[in-house]
């Protein structure tokens, strides 16, 4: 059985339909179980926000981590904290 290669429009249409079906059923379109929050703060406030996140959502229970970060030209820090939404 031969299968036609998918064109970008076919992939986009399928993803759009999947998202619409998920919205109708009340579930997330993504299978990703992680909760992510992105912040852009001055350096000291960024450190405090990260400490607060690790304190509120301990790494051992929520697998909390700084997923990504960078320093902007103005000295602020942009970062994403990733964690599981609940601890089992």
C-alpha positions in Angstrom: 0.0 0.0 0.0 1.5 3.3 -1.1 0.9 6.5 0.8 1.0 10.0 -0.8 3.3 12.4 1.0 1.5 15.0 3.0 1.6 18.6 1.7 1.9 21.4 4.2 -1.7 22.3 3.6 -2.8 18.8 4.5 -0.8 18.9 7.8 -2.2 22.3 8.7 -5.8 21.2 8.0 -5.4 18.1 10.1 -3.9 20.0 13.0 -6.7 22.6 12.8 -9.4 19.9 12.9 -7.6 18.2 15.8 -7.6 21.5 17.7 -11.3 22.2 16.9 -12.3 18.7 18.1 -10.3 19.2 21.3 -12.0 22.5 22.0 -15.4 21.0 21.5 -14.6 18.2 23.9 -13.1 20.6 26.5 -9.6 19.2 26.5 -6.3 20.6 25.4 -5.2 20.3 21.8 -1.7 19.6 23.0 -0.7 16.3 24.5 2.0 18.1 26.4 1.5 17.6 30.1 3.8 20.5 31.1 2.7 23.9 32.4 4.9 26.7 31.3 5.1 30.3 32.4 7.3 32.9 30.8 8.5 36.0 32.6 10.6 39.1 31.6 12.0 40.8 34.8 15.0 42.7 36.1 17.7 40.3 37.2 17.0 40.4 41.0 13.2 40.1 40.5 13.8 37.2 38.1 15.9 35.4 40.7 13.2 36.0 43.3 10.5 34.7 41.0 12.5 31.6 40.3 13.0 31.0 44.0 9.3 31.5 44.6 8.4 29.0 41.9 10.8 26.3 43.2 9.5 26.9 46.7 5.8 26.7 45.7 6.3 23.8 43.2 9.2 21.7 44.5 11.3 20.0 41.9 10.9 16.6 43.4 7.1 16.7 43.2 6.4 18.9 40.1 9.7 18.4 38.2 10.0 22.2 38.1 12.9 23.6 36.0 14.0 26.7 34.3 13.4 25.5 30.8 14.9 28.4 28.9 16.4 31.8 29.7 18.2 34.7 28.1 19.5 38.2 29.1 18.0 41.0 27.0 19.9 44.1 25.8 18.5 46.2 28.6 19.7 43.8 31.3 16.3 42.1 32.0 16.1 38.4 32.1 13.5 36.5 30.0 12.9 32.9 31.2 10.4 30.1 31.1 9.6 27.9 34.1 8.3 24.4 33.3 6.5 22.2 35.7 3.9 19.5 35.9 0.4 21.0 36.7 -0.2 18.7 39.7 1.9 16.5 42.0 0.7 12.9 42.2 
